[in-house]
């Protein structure tokens, strides 16, 4: 088949920061509910705290699982992304179908020096996440050159 690339180790930091933010929001929401209700009976509080701790652990663990399951490939013919936590999916987009290439980075990406390459096709979009910013820019330029080459070849074939 094909050998997929692993993402940079900075990606796990990115994923953990995101997971910690989700956990913090979940915990703050639970605390607000607890304060508004002026606390709960002790048994209810114990159950809710246990439930919350369990979900916090799952959210943090999912960052590690996502890191180890995420891989990608960009070559002359296709873009491939494999990702998932419970259900692993593989998305393949042929290069000749790519119309637009974008490099983006959100606040957490910028904090960790990462970016994502988004390739738009007629059928949708394929996103390669957790790339070092320099690598993302290099891949985007390489993709653009490959797409232009394919378009030029197709135009020459149509003229013949």
N, C-alpha and C positions, 0 to 999 in steps of 0.2 A: 504494500500500500504506500504510505508516505510517512516520513519521520516528522513529527511535530516538535516545535520549539517550546521550551519552558519559559515562563516569564521571569523577569529579574527578581531577586530576593527582596527588593524594595516593595514589591507588590504585596507581600504579606503584611508589611507595615501599613500600607494603604488600606488593605482589607480590615486589619485590626482596628485602625482609627475609625473606619466606618462602623464596624461592629460596636465599638465602645460608645460611639455617639448614639447609635440605636438603643443600646442598653441604658444609657443615661436618660434618654427621652422616655423610655418605658418606665424606668424607676421613678423619675420625677412625676410622671403622670399617676403612677400608683400612690406615691406619697401625697399628691394633691387630693386624690380621692379619699385617702385615709384621713387627712386633715379636715376635709369638708365634712366627713361623716363623724368627726370627733373620735376617731379610733373605732375599732371593732372589738367584739368580744375576743378574749385571748386565743381561743381555738381558731377562730376565723382569721385572726392576724397571723398565727403560725402557719396555717394552710396557705394563705395568700403569699406570705414571704417565701415559703418553700416553693410554691408554684413560680414565683418571680425569679428566684435563684436558679431554678431548673431552666427556665427560658433564657436567662442571662447566659448560662453555660452553653446552651445550644447555639445561641447567636454567636458567641465567641468561637466555639468549635467549628461552626460553619465557615468562618473566615479561613481556618486552616484547611478544611476540606476543599473549599473553593480554590485555594492556592494550588493544592496538589493536583486538582483535576483540570485546571485551566492550561490550555496549550494552543498553539497557533502555527500556521505555516503561510508564508507568502512567497510564491515562486512565479515563474514566467507564465504559468497557465491558470493558477487559481489562488484563492484566499480561503483558508480553512481555519475555523475556530471550534475548539472542543471545550465545553464548559458545563457545569452543573453541580448540584450538591446531591440531591436524591436521584434526580433523573439527569443523565448526562446526554447532551445533544451535540451533534457535529454539524456545523453549517459550512457549506462549500459554495463559493461563488466563482464562476469562471471569470478570468480577467477581461475577456472580450465583452462582458456584460457591464463592466464598470463605467459609470458616466461621470462621477464626481468623487474626489478624494478630499477629505478634511482631516486636519489634525486638531484635536481639542484637548484641553486639560482643565479640570475643575479645581476648586480650592484645595481639596485633599491631594489631588494629583500634583498640583504645583508644590505643595508642601513636601511631597516625597520625591519630586523630580521626575514624575511620570506623565505620560500622555496616552491618548488613544487615537488610532487611525480609523476613520469611518469611510467606508467605500459604499457609495450609493449605486444600486443597479436598478434595472427596470422592475425587478421583482421585489425590491426592498432595500435593506441596508445590512451590511455586515460590519461589525465593530471588533477591532483587535485592541483590547484594553491592556493596561499595566505595562506599557513599553517605556523604556527610558526615553526622555524627550528627544534626544539627539537621534536615537534609533528610529523613533516614530517619524521624524522629519525625513530621515534618509529613506525609509520605506515608502513614504508618501511620494517622494521625488522619483524613486525607482518605479513605483506603480504608475505614476503619470507618464514616464518615458515609455514604459511597456504598453500602456493603453494607446498612446499616440502612435507608436510603431504599428500596433495592430490595426488602428483606424487607417493609417497610411497604406498598409498592405491591402486592406479591404477595398480602399478607394482605387488602388492600382488594378486590382482584379476586376472591379466593376467597369473600368475604362477599356479593358481588353475585350 
